[in-house]
Amino acid sequence: MGTVDDLVGRSNRLGADPGTTNYAGGNTSASGELVDPVTGAPAEVLWVKGSGGDLGTLTAAGLAVLRLDRVRALVDVYPGVEHEDAMVAAFDHCLFGRGGAAPSIDTAMHALVDVAHVDHLHPDAGIALATAADGETLTAEIFGDRVVWVPWRRPGFQLGLDIRDVQRANPQAIGCILGGHGITAWGATSEECEANSLTIIRTAEAHIAEHGSAEPFGAVVPGREPLPEAERRARAAALAPVIRGLASTDRRMVGHFTDSEAVLDFMAREKLAPLAALGTSCPDHFLRTKVSPMVLDLPAAAPLEEVVDRLHALHADYRRDYAAYYARHATADSPAIRGADPAIVLVPGVGMFSFGTDQQTARVAGEFYVNAITVMRGAEALSRYAPIEESEKFRIEYWALEEAKLARRPKPKPLAGRIAIVTGAGSGIGRAIAQRLAAEGACVAVADLDGEAASRVAGELGSADVAIAVTADVTAADAVQSAVEATVLAFGGLDLVVNNAGLSISKPLLETTERDWDLQHDVMAKGSFLVSRAAARVMLAQDLGGDIVYISSKNAVFAGPNNLAYGAAKADQAHQVRLLAAELGPHGIRVNGVNPDGVVRGSGIFAGGWGAERAKVYGVPEEDLGAFYAQRTLLKREVLPEHVANAVFALTAGELSHTTGLHVPVDAGVAAAFLR
């Protein structure tokens, strides 16, 4: 269908540039005719991006389809701005056929304008004009009568009527600037509409570039300059767990770190504090970023202890101020306060930390604040940044429609909000564990000595919002620290550690070399210690508890033949579980172990020669080793990587919240390895 294809193509192009419209922001529409299946007569319909969709990734399935005659008939029954919410429900009675997306609050803006194609966008340059103190004058100065100013009004049916009236009264206009909000453009064809949208945006950008002041945020404040990159990243990694712990006071959050030039420059300038206090203006922005950020007010190179103490004090102030903001504006009908922690934390000289219930939400919140910085820069360059009133922000943040949208979200997965690192995750058991944790909602750092294997597995799990790859030699403290820091910078912190990296060399005592002994103990005993130590530092700084799981072995308690170095290293791991459970328990960190039997299929260890060695010991063909292991068990079942992953999930998903110091056998029943 040409009209729909054109609309989707236009939407995707406009949504591809975050400077044109932010993620999930704005909406586009087209009107045309379809045959009414009841009467057989043509019916005029509107295709418009549905609620919660994203222009950049929009497909036909994300469009709401409505009968225009029915939507326009709502004008006659519209009860006024006090009843805007009821009008959204009324759109459901205007739908054409079944299926399609749910209509959004902006549907009226598209249905009531007497033009076939309409774009409503949130471009940085457009919002800069919309939030300038003299935005109406600037609009007339820049565009003449081709673009008309529309004063701020909360999105809804009345805003649609306002824009309809503006368009009718100004037939020469190609669009309008919506005060405090964004832009709307229209055209007789899809091509004309897109061209008009881009004309408004590019004209605004050019005017700001040509006529704006060179330093709209003021001079650089000594002490707030960006730290050198290596020092900046190290400081960020040290602060991220502290900040995430504070931002998770009401609800566990995932974090995202940004140290782009735009962010660092904004934080270094003298207008940082007053502009940050004003908050964002575009509704899509502050719904993600909250009414204002938390800003550290210490020099970039201040001692770490001093910074941590100050962050705690600022967080207490922020929570008190947010609760007061809620109390100032809440009514008997307002939804309950959703949490008083900041979504954006600015640390001059270091970077911006943004938070959300998952990594995508945290990342998008950061992207929105970068948009907001660009908006403030443009407004200050031409005039003075003057966002919408605090009371209006509250009305949108605690809008019943937003509450309903939140209620429609799927139930969180068991590990949602949890951040994990799995060592030896490039193959076998580690890969299966990483897959299971990601499938259950965790953000996962796939760590392996083989960087290519780690990247391959991370790619299997999804985008960087789900998984990252880190190359890590667990025998080297520096490499372990780097892997943990990479995880912290990617996701904000660390909650769940799986010590799975391992290898095995099967030899009799007299053939076991010192190198054999040292290598296995370095990887499994020392490596687990190094990973647990680095992870515990992060968990203690977060003060959110955590889980450390050791993939040990039945060989930790069962004396098999020709297996001294491996069995002794696994016994070391097993006792680390007990020791760390006792030490870390008072901090809410649980430490448990999993004792598998030989996992042959899919195992990197067995494929690397261990299988051939063990098959030789037991006198069976290597291809029959898994079946041999199964037959010596009580259940006569072969242990696979996913069975070990199941045990890790059971230990960490919450049902065993009061269990620590436990070793879970995953061996199909090896009586000689029963725990005593």
N, C-alpha and C positions, 0 to 999 in steps of 0.2 A: 504494500500500500504506500503510494508515493508520499502522501502527506505525513504519515507516521514516520516513514524512513527519513524524510527531510528533517522532521522535528528531532528525532533521535540523533542524527548526524550533527545538527546544529548544537544540540545540548552537549554532546560529547566534546565538540571543539571548544565551546565556551567553558566547559568544566575542566578542561585539561590544564588551564593556567590558573594557579591559586591566586594570582593577582587580579584575575577577572572575576572569579567567584570562589569562595572557600568550599572545602569538602562538605557535601550534603546541604549546601546553602543555595538559596535562590531557586527559581523554577521557571520553566518555559512552557509554552502552549501553542497549539494550532487548532483552528476550527475547520470543519469541512462537513461533508454529507455522508451518511450511511443509510442503507435501506432499513426501515423499521420492519422487523420480521413479522409483526402482528398485522400492520396495515398494508405493507408492501410499498408504502409511500416513502419518499426521501425524508430523512430527519437530520437537522443541523446538530452536530455534536462538537464537543470540545475535548481534545486530548491534552492533558496537563500533567506535569510531573507530580507523582503522588507524595504523600506525607512520608518523610524520612528518607527519601531517595537521594541519590547523588548524581548531579548532571554529568560528571566525567565518565561515569560507568553506567549511565541510564540505558535501559533496553525498553522495548515496547511493553514488556510485562510490568514495568515500573510506572506506567501511565495510568491515571484515572480517566475514565471515559464517561462524559456526562451529556445529557440532552441540554442544549443551550436554552431552549424555550422554557424548560422547567427551572433552570438556575435563574434566568432573568425574571421569571414570575415571582421569585422570592423577594424581589424589590417591594412588591405590594404587601407583603406580610412581615417585612423586616421590623422587629420591635424596638430597634435602637441599640446604641452601643453598650447599654447595660446588659444586653442579652446576646452578645457576640458568640458565646460558646454554643448556644442553641443552634446557631446558623450552620456550624460545622456538621452537626448531626443531620440538619436538613439536607445537606449535600447528598447524603446516602439515598435520599428519595429521588434524586435527580440522575442517578446512574443509568447508563445505557447498557442493558444486558447484564450478564454476570461476569465475575472475575475482574481483573484490573486492580490497581493499587487503591488504597484509601485516599480520598480527597484531602488536601491540606487546607490549612487556614487561609492560604493565599488564593484559593480557587476563584473567589469573587473578583480579584484583581484581573484575572484573565478572562473571565466570562462576561464581565460587564462592559469592558472596553470595546468599542465598535470597530475593531480591527482584527483581521484574521490571525495574526501572529503576535505574540507578546513574550518578552523576556523580562524577568525580574532577577537582578543580579546584585552581588555584594562586592564590587570591585574596590580595591584599596583607594584608588584615586577618586572614585565616586563618593565613597564614604568620607574621604577627607573633606570634600566640599560639603557633604551632608552634615558633618560635625563641626564645621568652622563657625565661629561665633557670628560672622556675617555671611553665612552660606547662601542666603537668598540673593544678596547683592552680588556675590561672586558668580552665582549661576547666571544671572542676567548679563553681567559683564563679559563672561566667557562665551556664552551660547546665544545671546540675544533672545529672540522669541522661539528658537527652535527647541529649547529644553526649558521646561517650566518647573518652578519650585513648588513642592507640596509639603506643608508643615508636618512635623512628626505626628503620627498617629499609630497606635498599636496595630499590628497586622490583624485584619479581619474584614468583615463585610463592609463596614463604613469606609475603610481605606479603599476598597474596590469602587465604591460609589464616588469617593473623592477623585480618584484617578479617571474614572469615566467622565466626570464633569470637566476635569482639566482637559482631557483629550477632545471633548466636544467643543469646548470654548476656544481651543487653540488648534484648529485643523492643520496649521502649518508645522506643528511640533512633531518631533520624532521620539520624544520621551520626556521623562521628568526625573528630577533629583528628589528623593524622599528624605526629608529632614531626619537626621540622626540614624539613617537606616541604610540606604543604598540607591539603586537606580531602577527605573522601569522604562523599557523602550518597546516600540511596536513597528509593524510594517505590514503592507498588503501581501507580501510574499515572505517565505522563510528567509530567502537571501536578503531581502530588504531589511527585515527585522534584525538579523544578525549584524548586518552592516551598520545599522543605526546604533545598536548596542556598542559596537566597537568604536564608532565615531565618538560617542559620548565619553567612553573610557579613555581613548587615545588623546582626545582634545584636552580632557582634564589632566592627564599625565603631562602633556606637553606644556600646559599653562603652569603647572607646579614647577616643572623643571626650568622654565624660562623666567618666571617671575618670583619664585620662592626664595626665601633667604637661604644662605649657604649653610648656616649652622642653626637650624630651628630648635635644637634641643639645648643650646647654650654651649658654653666652654667645657672642656674636659676638666674634671675635678681631680687634683693630684691625689694619688692613692687608689683611684678607681680604674686606672688603666688596665687593660687585659694583661694577665700574667703570661709569660712565655708558654708556648703550647704544651710542652711536656709537663711543666709545673702546673699549668692550668688543669690538665687532664688528671694528674695525680691528686690535686686538691679536690676536684669534682668527684673522683672515685671515693675519696675519704669522707666527703660530706654527704654524698647521695644516700647512704643507708640511714644517716641521722635524719635527713630531711624527709625521706620516705616514711620513717617511723612516725614522725610528727604528723605528716599528711595522712597517715592511716589511723589516727586516733579514733575516729568514728567508724571507719570502714577501711579494710585493707585495700591499698591502691598499688597500681603498677606505675612506674615512673619513666620519664623520657628526658634525656639531657640534650640541650642545644647550646652551642657556643659559636653561632654564626656571627659574622662581622656586624650585621645589623643589630643583633641582640647585645653584643659586647659594647658597641658604640653607644647605644641608648643608655645602658647602665653606667657608662663612664661620664655622662653629661650632667650638668647642674640642674636640669629640669626633671631628672629622674623621679624624685620623690613626689613633687606636686602632680606630675602627669600620671604616674602610676596610681596615685590616690584617686584620680578621677575615674579610673577604670575604663573598660571598653564601652562601645556604644551600640554597634550592630547587634541585634538580638541573637543571631547565631554565634557571635563571638562570646558574649558574656554568659550565655548558657553553658559554654564549655569552660570558660576561664574564671568563672565566678565574678562577683561585682568588682573585685580589685585583687591584685597580687600581694604576696608578702615580700617585702624588700629588706635585705640585709643592709644595715647601715654602718658597716665597718670597712676599713681599707682592705683591698684585695689580699694583701700579704699579712694580715693580722694573724697572730698565733692561733693554731687550730683549736686549742682548748677554749680560748676566748670566743672564737667564732661559734663553737658548739653551744657554749653557755648562752650566747646572745640569741642564737636561733631558738632555743627553748623559751627564752623570755619573749621574743617576738611572736612566737606561736601562741603563747598564752594570751598575749594582747590581741592577736588576730581573732582568736576564738571568741574572746569577750566582745570585740567590736562587731563581729559577724552576728553574734546572738543579739546585740543591740539593734543592728540593722533589721534583723527579722522582727524584733519586738516593735520597732517603729512603724512598720508597715503591715504586719500581719493582721488579718481580720478573723472573725469567727469561722469563716468559710475557707481560710487559707490552708493548704496542705501543711503537714507538720514539717518542721525544719529538717532539711536533708543532710545535715552535717555542717560543722563549722570550721572544717580544715581548709587551708588554701589549695587551689588547683594549680596555681602558678607561684613559684618561688624564684625571685631574682637575686643572684649573688654577684655583685659587681666584680669585674676582673676574672670571673670564673665561668659563669653561664647561667642558663635558665633551666629550672627543673619543673616539668609539667606532669600532672597526675590524672589518672582515670582508672576506671574499674578494669580495663584491659589495656594492652599496649597500644592498640589503634586509637582508643579514646585519649590516652595520654599524649600520644604523638600529635594527634589532631588538635588537642588543646594548645600544645606548643606552637603548632603552625598558625592557629588562630591568633595567638598573642603576637607572633611575628607580623601577621596581617595588621593587627591593631597598632603595632609600632609604626608601620608604614603609614597608616591612617593618621596617627598623631603627628608624624613628621610632616605630612602634606598639609594638615590643618594649621600647624604651627608655622609652617613656611609661608603661608599666605595670610594667616589671620591668628586666631587663638582657638585651641581645641576646646570644644564645648559639647560634650556628649549629652545624651538624654538624662533627665532627672533621675535621681536615685529611686524615687517612688515608682517611676515607670519601669525601671529595671526590675524592681521587686515584682511588679504586676506580671511581668513576663516570666521571670525565673520561677515564680510560684503560681503560674497559670494552671488552672485545672486541666487544660488541654495538654500541657507538658506533663502533668502528673499522669494523665491517661496514657500518653505515649510511653512513659517509663514503665507503666503497668503492663503494656503490651510486649515488653521485651521478653525473650525466652528466659526461662529459669537458668541461673548461672550453673555452669558445670562444676563438679566437685572440687576441682583444683583451680578454678578461676581466681585470678589475683595472685597466684603463687608463682614464684620464680625459681627455676631449677637449673642445676648444672649436673650433667651426667658424664663421668669420665669413661674413657674407652668406649665411646658411643658411636664410633665409626662402623661398627659391625656387631653381629651376634647379639648377646644379651643386652649390651649397652644400647644398641640401636632399637631393640624391642622396647626397652624401658623408656627411651626418649619418645618413641612413637606413642606409647600409652599415656605418658604424662601430658604430651601435647594434645592428644585426643580428648583428655579429660579437662582441658582448659588452661594448663600451665604454659608459661613462657619458658622455653628450654634453650640452654646453652649446650650445644653438642661439642664435647671436648674429646680430642683424640690426638695421639702423637702423629697420626697420618692426617694432615690437614685436608687433603683432597677427599678422603673418606668422610671426614667431619662435614665438609661443605656439601657433599652428596646427600648425606642423611638430613642435614638442615634443610636443604632444598626440597626433600621429600615431605618434610613436615609442613611447609608453607612459606609465607613471606617472612621478612625480618620482624614483623609484628608478632610472630609465633616462635621463631627459632633463629639462632645465630650459630655460626661455627667458630670454634676457637681451637687453635693448634696448641697442644699442651703436653709437655713432658713432665709427668707427675713426679719424677725423681728430682726435679730442680725447683727449689723454692721460688726463684725469680719467675720461672715460667708459670708456676701455679698461681702466684700472686697476679701476674698479668692476665691469666685466664679469668680469675675471679673479678678483677677490675673491669675487664671487657664485659663481663656479664652484668656487673653493677651499672656501668655506663649505658648499656643497651636497655636495661629493664628497670633500673632504679635501686635494685637491692638483690637479696638472695634469701630464699626460704627453705629450699629443699636440695640436698646434696646426695648424690649417689656415687659412692666409691666403688666403681666397677672395673677400672683399668687393671689388667692383669696379663700374665703369661705363665707358661709352665714348661718345665724341662724335666722329663721323666728319666731318672737314672738311678742305679743302685748307689749305695753310700760310697763305695770305693771309687766309683766313676764320677761322682759329683765334684766339680771343681769349685774353687773359691769364687770364680766368676759366676758360675751357675747360682751359687748361694747368694752372692751379693746382688745379682741382677734381679732375682725374684723377690728378695727382701726390699730392695730399693723401690721396685714398682709397687708392690702390694702393701708391705708394712710401712715403709717410709713414705711412699706416695700417699697412702690413705691418711697418715698423720699430717703431712703437709697440706693436703686439700682440706681436711677437717679444721686444721688450725686457721687457715686463711678464711674459710667460710664462717667459722665461729666468730671471728673478729667482726664480720659484717653483721651477723645475726645479733650479736650483743649490742652493736651500735644501733640497730633498728629497734630493739626491745619488742619484737613481735613474736618471739619464740622461733621455732623452726624444726626441721627434720634432717637428720643425717642417717643415711642407710648405707651399710656395708654389704656388698655382695661377696660373702665369704664362700664357704664350701662345706660339704659334709666331711671333707678331708680335714677340717679344723678339729673334728672330734673323732674321726675314724682313721685308724692306722692302716693305710693301704701300702702295697709293696712298691719299692723303687720310687719313692715320692717324698723323700725327706725334706728337701728345700721348699717345695711347694706347700706341703702340709704344714711345715713349721711357720711359713709366712702367713698362711691362712689362719693358723691358731693365733698368731700375733694380731691379725685383724679382729678375730673374734673377741679377744680380750680387750682390744681398744674399744669395742662397743660397750662393754661393761664399765670400763674406766670412765669413758666420756659420758655415758648415761648418768653416772653418779655425779660427775663434775658439772655438767651443763643442765641437769634437770632443774635446779633452782631458777634458771633463766627461761624455763619453758621450752628448752631445746631437747627434743626426744631423739635418742640414738638407738637404732635397732639394726639387726642383721638378717640376711637371707642366706640360707645354706642349701645351694642346689646340689644335686647329683651331677654327674657328667652330662653337659649339654653339648651334644655332638652336632646336630643339624643347625646350620647357620652360625656356628661358633668360629670366631677368628682364631681362638687358641687351638682348637682341634684342627682347623685347616692349616695351621702353621707348623704342623709336625707332631703336636702332642697326641693327636688321634692315632697316628701310626705307631708312636712309642707305646701308648697304652694298649693298643690292639696286640702288639708284640708281647707285652707283659702277660696278657690274658689268653694269648694263643688263639685269637679269632681274626678273621679278615677285617680290615679297617672299615669296609662298607657295612659290616654287621655289628659294629661296636655299639651303636645306639640301641639296637635290639638286644644285645648282650646285657647292657646296663639295665634295660627294662626288665628282663627276665629275672634279675637278682633282687628286684624290689617286691614289696608286698602287693602292690597294686598292678604289677606287670605292665607299667606304662612308661613310655619314654618321656623324659623331661625336655621341653622345648624352650627357646628364649622367651616366648610370650607367657609361659607359666611363671617365670621369675619376675617378669614385668607385672603380672597380676599381684604377686606378693608385695612388690614395692608400692603399688597403688593402694592395696588394702592397708598397709602400714601408714600411709601418708594422707589418705583422703578424709580422715576425720572420725571414722567409726571406731578407731582404736586410739582415741585421744588420750587415754590414761595408760598407755602401754609404752614402756621404754626399757632398754636393756634386754630386749627379747631377740632370740634367734629363731626365725621361722624356717623349718625344713621344707624344701621344695625338691624332694628326692623320690617321690612315689612310694616312700616307705622303705628305708634302709635301716633294718633293726639295729645293726651295729652302730649306727650314727644317731640313735635316739639320744636326746638330751637328758642328762641326769641332774 
